[in-house]
Each structure stands twice: as structure tokens, then as C-alpha cells.
Amino acid sequence: MCNCVDNRCRRAGGALAVSGVMPAHPPASHAPASPAGRGLRDPVTLLLLAAASALFLHLAWPRLLAWSLEYVQPDSYYAYGPLVPPVVGLMLWHRRRALRAAPASPSWAALGLLLPALALLVAANKRELISLASAGVLLCFWSGVWLILGTRRARAAAFPLGFLVWMAPLPGPLLHDGTYDCQQFSTVAADRTLHLLTFPTHLSGNVIALDNFTLFVDVPCSGMKMLLTMLVLGAACAWLTDGPAWRRLGLFLFSFPLSLAMNVLRLTTLCVVGECLGANAEHVIHDGSGVMSAGLGLLLLLLTARGIGCRTFAGWPLP
């Protein structure tokens, strides 16, 4: 009896196969992974990437060390530098869905940028060309990311990666010219603001003299440091908020006059405190006034973003 049932089942199965009807659960096929899918997991590829990363660190280390030392100088223009990597991390987290959706596969087209960038970095290090060496470090890093992750994922992370440019110090001539212009504007604007507040002053160059206090607007108080800080904060706020591109561009451009206004407010406050409470009181608030001004500037940027219709910051609702 069992043999007859088995024979009928085999004949029925054969009839189904002949008639072209597939079984309800066909056997799963185990196709090998594509080369692009397993490229980054290949041991040889990983070894090459490790060697290339070690070479890059060896070539870039003098510049990276110089950047880090620049950040901690007493009157550094770039005290915001250590904050740039965490901001980039926040930007990448904000773009996490787009990054996951973009496939990651090596893009050999990136070698067209990586090889010249390596040559530039080597030549600049050899000749001690600081600005060109900084450019070489950034170009090598960007092209390396492009090579490893591919065009689509690198494009999804383009702005956060480009934001790393704020870590590199500016070329000397550009920094000096900008410092002089900011210094002249801030000194004159602070002097006129004091006149509006009925404080008698005498302006001579970069020196604001009051009856009982004199403020010398030196390079650290010129406003260039505040300008760079507010531009960094403005770029981050503009990209991390929602809304049309023109609105966010306006928010970034607003950070330029805002930085000048914050520095004029800072100088005016120092003069008022020095005139009313004495030089010792002015010295107490002088060092911390830059951080407080930057914090107030960031708050004003967020309030401005809310006022022009932005609703979220990095996905979180603005108050």
C-alpha cells in the first residue's frame, strides 16, 4: 500500500514537473556575492587600505600636529577647531538615512584626484609650504573617502566632509588683511556706540580713550576671531536647519554682520565696565567675553532661524 502511494506521488510530481508547474517552495539558490558587495571585506583590499591609511597619516601628521598646536594658542584665531569634528559627526548622523541608502563600493575614478593630491602633499611638506600642505591633506582625505566609499555615498556626505575645511588655518596674507579691516571697523564702531551712550571718548588709531579707562584694540580683539567663529556656526546652523535653500543661505550670510555686531558689543561692554568699575573689573570679564559673545551669537542664529520659518535643527524641533 505504501509503495503504491509513493509511486503515485512520484508520478504526480513528475507530471507537475512536465507540465511546468513549480513547487510551492522551490529550493533557494545561493548565488555568490558580487565583487562590488564583497570588495571592502576582501582581506587583500583591507590590507591595502590599512597601508594607504598609514601612508596618509605619515604624510599628514606634521600638518595635523601644527593644526592642533594652533588651536591651543592663547590668542588663537582657531579656538573653534576642536569643535569641527563633532559638528561633522552630527551632520553625518543627520544624513544617516541618505548614507545608508547610497551603495558603498570603491570608485577607482577617485585616483585621478588622489594621486595629484599626494604629490602636492609630498612637495609642500618638502618645501615647507604650509597652506599648500594643508590643502594637500584635505584633498587626500576627501579623495580617499571617495575611493573607498564610492561616488554615490561620497556625494551624500559631501557637505559634512567639506566642512572639515574649517580645521585648516587660513593663508597668512589673507588672515592679516582680514584682521586689519575688522580691527578698523570694530574700533570706529565701538567708539561711535560709546558716543551714543553719552560716554565722551577720544579715538586715536586703535586706541579708545575715556576719562578713566583706555582700551587698546589689539589683534586678538580685532573681530577676525569672532568672524571666523560665527561663520563656522552660521554654516553649521544653515545646513542643519530645514527649509528652502535660499532661506538657509540667508541665515549663513547673516552670520557675517552678526559677528561684527557681536564684537562691537564686546568692545563697548569692556569700555563701559572699565570706565564705570575700573580696569580690574574689565580684566575679569575680558578673557571670558569672547566665549560669551560666541554663545550669544549662536543663540541669535537659532532664534533667527526660527524667525524665518525653520522648524527643526538636525531633526530636532526648534523651540
CORJO-V775103 format. One record per backbone hydrogen bond with DSSP energy under -0.5 kcal/mol. CO is the residue of the C=O (numbers start at 1). NH is the residue of the N-H. If there is no record, write none. Layout:
co:CO nh:NH
co:CO nh:NH
This chain:
co:1 nh:5
co:2 nh:6
co:3 nh:7
co:4 nh:8
co:5 nh:9
co:6 nh:10
co:7 nh:11
co:8 nh:12
co:9 nh:13
co:10 nh:14
co:11 nh:15
co:12 nh:16
co:13 nh:17
co:14 nh:18
co:15 nh:19
co:16 nh:20
co:16 nh:21
co:17 nh:20
co:29 nh:31
co:34 nh:38
co:35 nh:39
co:38 nh:41
co:38 nh:42
co:39 nh:42
co:42 nh:46
co:43 nh:47
co:44 nh:48
co:45 nh:49
co:46 nh:50
co:47 nh:51
co:48 nh:52
co:49 nh:53
co:50 nh:54
co:51 nh:55
co:52 nh:56
co:53 nh:57
co:54 nh:58
co:55 nh:59
co:56 nh:60
co:57 nh:61
co:60 nh:63
co:60 nh:64
co:61 nh:65
co:62 nh:66
co:63 nh:67
co:64 nh:68
co:65 nh:69
co:66 nh:70
co:67 nh:71
co:68 nh:72
co:70 nh:73
co:73 nh:76
co:76 nh:79
co:78 nh:81
co:80 nh:83
co:80 nh:84
co:81 nh:84
co:81 nh:85
co:82 nh:86
co:83 nh:87
co:84 nh:88
co:85 nh:89
co:86 nh:90
co:87 nh:91
co:88 nh:92
co:89 nh:93
co:90 nh:94
co:91 nh:95
co:93 nh:96
co:95 nh:99
co:96 nh:100
co:97 nh:101
co:98 nh:102
co:103 nh:105
co:103 nh:153
co:106 nh:108
co:107 nh:110
co:108 nh:111
co:109 nh:112
co:110 nh:113
co:110 nh:114
co:111 nh:115
co:113 nh:117
co:114 nh:118
co:115 nh:119
co:116 nh:120
co:117 nh:121
co:118 nh:122
co:119 nh:123
co:120 nh:124
co:121 nh:125
co:122 nh:126
co:123 nh:127
co:124 nh:128
co:124 nh:129
co:128 nh:130
co:129 nh:133
co:130 nh:134
co:131 nh:135
co:132 nh:136
co:133 nh:137
co:134 nh:138
co:135 nh:139
co:136 nh:140
co:137 nh:141
co:138 nh:142
co:139 nh:143
co:140 nh:144
co:141 nh:145
co:142 nh:146
co:143 nh:147
co:144 nh:148
co:145 nh:149
co:146 nh:150
co:147 nh:107
co:149 nh:105
co:150 nh:154
co:151 nh:155
co:152 nh:156
co:153 nh:157
co:155 nh:158
co:157 nh:161
co:158 nh:162
co:159 nh:163
co:161 nh:164
co:162 nh:165
co:163 nh:166
co:164 nh:167
co:165 nh:168
co:171 nh:175
co:172 nh:176
co:173 nh:177
co:174 nh:178
co:175 nh:179
co:176 nh:180
co:177 nh:181
co:178 nh:182
co:179 nh:183
co:180 nh:184
co:181 nh:185
co:182 nh:186
co:183 nh:187
co:184 nh:188
co:185 nh:189
co:186 nh:190
co:187 nh:191
co:188 nh:192
co:189 nh:193
co:190 nh:194
co:191 nh:195
co:192 nh:196
co:193 nh:197
co:194 nh:199
co:195 nh:198
co:198 nh:200
co:202 nh:204
co:202 nh:209
co:204 nh:207
co:206 nh:208
co:206 nh:217
co:207 nh:204
co:207 nh:209
co:208 nh:210
co:208 nh:215
co:209 nh:202
co:213 nh:210
co:214 nh:216
co:215 nh:208
co:215 nh:217
co:216 nh:218
co:218 nh:221
co:219 nh:222
co:223 nh:227
co:224 nh:228
co:225 nh:229
co:226 nh:230
co:227 nh:231
co:228 nh:232
co:229 nh:233
co:230 nh:234
co:231 nh:235
co:232 nh:236
co:233 nh:237
co:234 nh:238
co:235 nh:239
co:236 nh:240
co:237 nh:241
co:240 nh:314
co:244 nh:248
co:245 nh:249
co:246 nh:250
co:247 nh:251
co:248 nh:252
co:249 nh:253
co:250 nh:254
co:251 nh:255
co:252 nh:255
co:253 nh:256
co:253 nh:257
co:254 nh:258
co:255 nh:259
co:256 nh:260
co:257 nh:261
co:258 nh:262
co:259 nh:263
co:260 nh:264
co:261 nh:265
co:262 nh:266
co:263 nh:267
co:264 nh:268
co:265 nh:269
co:266 nh:270
co:267 nh:271
co:268 nh:272
co:269 nh:273
co:270 nh:274
co:271 nh:275
co:272 nh:276
co:273 nh:277
co:273 nh:278
co:274 nh:278
co:278 nh:282
co:279 nh:283
co:280 nh:284
co:281 nh:285
co:282 nh:286
co:283 nh:287
co:285 nh:289
co:286 nh:289
co:286 nh:290
co:288 nh:292
co:289 nh:293
co:290 nh:294
co:291 nh:295
co:292 nh:296
co:293 nh:297
co:294 nh:298
co:295 nh:299
co:296 nh:300
co:297 nh:301
co:298 nh:302
co:299 nh:303
co:300 nh:304
co:301 nh:305
co:302 nh:306
co:303 nh:307
co:304 nh:308
co:305 nh:310
co:306 nh:309
co:311 nh:318
co:312 nh:242
co:313 nh:316
co:316 nh:313
